[in-house]
Every structure is written in C-alpha cells, then in structure tokens.
Amino acid sequence: MTAGIITLIIVAVVVIYIISIYNTLVKLRVRRENAFADIDVQLKQRHDLIPQLVNTVKGYMKHEEGVLTKVTEARSQAMRATGIDDKIAAEKQLSSALTGLRIQLEAYPDLKANTNFMHLQQEIADIENKLAAVRRFFNSATKELNTAIQVFPNVIFASMFGFKNEPMFDLGEERAAAQKAPDINFN
C-alpha cells in the first residue's frame, strides 16, 4: 500500500513539474509574441510615413527612380508579410532599401533643406530609434525563450510540446554597415 502511495506521489510530482515546464514555455512564447506586437506598432508607423517620404523625394530624384522603386516594393512586401519570421525578413529588406535611399539623398542639398522632407526624416529617425528599443526587448524575450527551451530538463519536453528555437530580429545585411566606422571628410 505504501509503495503505491509513494509511486502515486512521485507520478503527481513529475506531472506537476511537466505542467510547470509547459506553462513557463508558454509564458515565454507569449512574452515574445507581445514584444513583436510592440515592434508591429512601430513598423506600421514607419510603413505609413514611407509613401510621404517617397512622394517628397520624387521631384528631386528623377534620375534615382530605381532606388524609390526598391523602397516602395520593399514596403509593399513588408506590409503583406504574415507571421513573425516573414515580417522579420521583409523588414530587413525594407531597412536595407531605406539605407540605400539615405545614401542617395546625400547628393541632393536642396532636398535636405526642404522643411517637409526634414520633418519626415525626423519622424522616421524617431521611429527607427523606437524600433531599436522594441527590437532589443523582442530579442531579449526571444533569447529567454530559446534558453528555456535548451536547458535540461526542459529540452526533453519542449519539442514534445511543439516549442522550437525562434529567430532574433537582427540587422541582417545592415549589420556590416552599422559596424563600419563612418567616413569623416573635412574637405
């Protein structure tokens, strides 16, 4: 009789422990999804500003139509993306296209003096700063989830429950440009 009770207690403890692991992983996944929802808000604002920026720039950059087309196409792709992984990939492309646009804009001093353009640039820079902050939170939540999935004994149960390592929202191709020291020219 006592062996049966001890076995029952051990089974109950193991079941409670497995439930605890599952609940922890679910909480971490929800935190990650919530963090991406914050990113989504900033991305929506950025998507709304891009057509205004492109329209302001069009008159000045008649010879740079390809750059504007790239930005517009990347924005459309980003807006159509579904799921966190697809949105991350599409946003990397959009960020890369916007970087190309910023580089081309350096050749147009009249445009840089345009008040509307300056206001849009300031708004986009503000959104980019907010995006960087929410990306850090998202990556932190992703790291926490990935770590919880990989540690023992969670690793045993995580795959059974359908949990997998999730990708970070990094800079992608922009990482090399971000790590490169700026060129300073006093001429």
C-alpha positions as CSV (number, residue, x, y, z in Angstrom):
1,M,0.0,0.0,0.0
2,T,2.7,2.5,0.9
3,A,4.7,1.7,-2.3
4,G,1.5,2.5,-4.3
5,I,1.1,5.8,-2.4
6,I,4.8,6.7,-2.9
7,T,4.5,5.8,-6.6
8,L,1.4,8.0,-6.9
9,I,3.1,10.9,-5.2
10,I,6.2,10.6,-7.5
11,V,3.9,10.5,-10.6
12,A,2.0,13.5,-9.3
13,V,5.2,15.5,-8.7
14,V,6.5,14.6,-12.2
15,V,3.2,15.6,-13.8
16,I,3.2,18.9,-11.8
17,Y,6.8,19.5,-12.8
18,I,6.0,18.9,-16.5
19,I,3.0,21.2,-16.3
20,S,5.2,23.8,-14.7
21,I,7.7,23.5,-17.6
22,Y,5.0,23.8,-20.2
23,N,3.4,26.8,-18.5
24,T,6.8,28.5,-18.3
25,L,7.5,27.9,-22.0
26,V,4.0,29.2,-22.9
27,K,4.5,32.4,-20.9
28,L,7.9,33.0,-22.6
29,R,6.4,32.4,-26.0
30,V,3.5,34.9,-25.2
31,R,6.0,37.4,-24.0
32,R,7.9,37.1,-27.3
33,E,4.7,37.5,-29.3
34,N,3.8,40.5,-27.2
35,A,7.2,42.0,-27.8
36,F,6.7,41.6,-31.5
37,A,3.3,43.3,-31.3
38,D,5.2,46.4,-30.0
39,I,7.5,46.1,-33.0
40,D,4.5,45.8,-35.3
41,V,3.1,49.2,-34.0
42,Q,6.3,50.9,-34.9
43,L,6.6,49.2,-38.2
44,K,3.0,50.3,-39.1
45,Q,4.0,53.9,-38.4
46,R,7.1,53.5,-40.5
47,H,5.1,52.0,-43.3
48,D,2.7,54.9,-43.2
49,L,5.5,57.5,-43.4
50,I,7.3,55.9,-46.3
51,P,4.9,56.9,-49.1
52,Q,5.0,60.5,-47.9
53,L,8.8,60.4,-47.9
54,V,8.9,58.8,-51.4
55,N,6.5,61.5,-52.8
56,T,8.6,64.3,-51.3
57,V,11.7,62.9,-52.8
58,K,10.3,62.0,-56.2
59,G,10.5,65.6,-57.6
60,Y,14.2,65.9,-56.6
61,M,15.4,62.5,-57.6
62,K,14.2,62.0,-61.2
63,H,17.4,60.0,-62.0
64,E,17.2,57.7,-59.0
65,E,13.8,56.0,-59.8
66,G,15.3,52.6,-59.1
67,V,16.0,53.5,-55.5
68,L,12.5,54.8,-55.0
69,T,11.0,51.7,-56.6
70,K,13.1,49.4,-54.3
71,V,11.8,51.3,-51.3
72,T,8.2,51.1,-52.5
73,E,8.4,47.4,-53.3
74,A,10.1,46.6,-50.0
75,R,7.4,48.5,-48.2
76,S,4.7,46.5,-50.0
77,Q,6.4,43.2,-49.2
78,A,6.7,44.2,-45.5
79,M,3.0,45.1,-45.3
80,R,2.0,41.8,-46.9
81,A,4.2,39.7,-44.6
82,T,2.4,37.4,-42.2
83,G,3.9,35.7,-39.2
84,I,6.8,36.9,-37.2
85,D,9.5,35.2,-39.3
86,D,8.2,36.6,-42.6
87,K,7.8,40.1,-41.1
88,I,11.4,40.0,-39.8
89,A,12.7,39.0,-43.3
90,A,10.6,41.7,-45.0
91,E,11.6,44.4,-42.6
92,K,15.3,43.6,-43.1
93,Q,14.8,44.2,-46.8
94,L,12.9,47.4,-46.2
95,S,15.6,48.7,-43.8
96,S,18.2,47.9,-46.5
97,A,16.2,49.8,-49.1
98,L,15.8,52.8,-46.8
99,T,19.6,52.8,-46.2
100,G,20.1,52.9,-49.9
101,L,17.7,55.8,-50.2
102,R,19.5,57.7,-47.4
103,I,22.8,57.3,-49.2
104,Q,21.4,58.6,-52.5
105,L,19.8,61.6,-50.7
106,E,23.2,62.9,-49.7
107,A,23.6,64.2,-53.3
108,Y,20.6,66.5,-53.1
109,P,21.3,69.5,-50.9
110,D,18.1,71.3,-52.0
111,L,16.1,68.3,-50.8
112,K,17.8,68.2,-47.5
113,A,16.8,71.8,-47.0
114,N,13.1,71.1,-47.7
115,T,11.1,71.6,-44.5
116,N,8.6,68.8,-45.2
117,F,11.4,66.4,-46.0
118,M,13.3,67.3,-42.9
119,H,10.2,66.8,-40.8
120,L,9.6,63.3,-42.4
121,Q,13.3,62.4,-41.8
122,Q,13.0,63.4,-38.2
123,E,9.8,61.3,-37.8
124,I,11.4,58.3,-39.4
125,A,14.5,58.7,-37.3
126,D,12.3,58.8,-34.2
127,I,10.5,55.6,-35.3
128,E,13.8,53.9,-36.1
129,N,15.0,54.7,-32.5
130,K,11.8,53.3,-31.1
131,L,12.2,50.3,-33.3
132,A,15.7,49.7,-32.0
133,A,14.4,49.8,-28.4
134,V,11.5,47.4,-29.0
135,R,13.8,45.1,-31.1
136,R,16.1,44.9,-28.1
137,F,13.1,43.9,-25.9
138,F,11.9,41.4,-28.5
139,N,15.4,39.9,-28.8
140,S,15.6,39.6,-25.1
141,A,12.3,37.8,-24.9
142,T,13.4,35.5,-27.8
143,K,16.7,34.8,-26.0
144,E,14.9,34.0,-22.8
145,L,12.5,31.6,-24.7
146,N,15.4,29.9,-26.6
147,T,17.4,29.5,-23.4
148,A,14.4,27.9,-21.6
149,I,13.9,25.5,-24.5
150,Q,17.5,24.4,-24.5
151,V,18.1,23.9,-20.8
152,F,17.8,20.5,-19.1
153,P,15.2,19.1,-18.4
154,N,13.1,21.5,-20.5
155,V,14.8,20.3,-23.7
156,I,13.3,16.9,-23.2
157,F,9.7,18.2,-23.1
158,A,10.0,21.4,-25.3
159,S,10.0,19.5,-28.6
160,M,7.2,17.3,-27.5
161,F,5.1,20.4,-26.8
162,G,6.0,21.9,-30.2
163,F,8.5,24.6,-28.9
164,K,11.5,25.4,-31.1
165,N,14.3,27.9,-31.2
166,E,13.0,31.2,-32.6
167,P,15.0,33.7,-34.7
168,M,16.2,37.0,-33.4
169,F,15.3,40.3,-35.1
170,D,18.7,41.4,-36.0
171,L,20.0,43.9,-38.6
172,G,20.7,41.3,-41.2
173,E,22.6,42.9,-44.1
174,E,22.7,46.2,-42.3
175,R,25.0,44.8,-39.6
176,A,28.1,45.3,-41.7
177,A,27.2,48.9,-42.4
178,A,26.3,49.5,-38.8
179,Q,29.7,48.1,-37.6
180,K,31.7,50.1,-40.2
181,A,33.3,53.3,-38.9
182,P,31.9,56.4,-40.6
183,D,34.0,58.2,-43.2
184,I,34.9,61.6,-41.9
185,N,36.0,64.2,-44.5
186,F,36.8,67.8,-43.7
187,N,37.3,69.0,-47.3
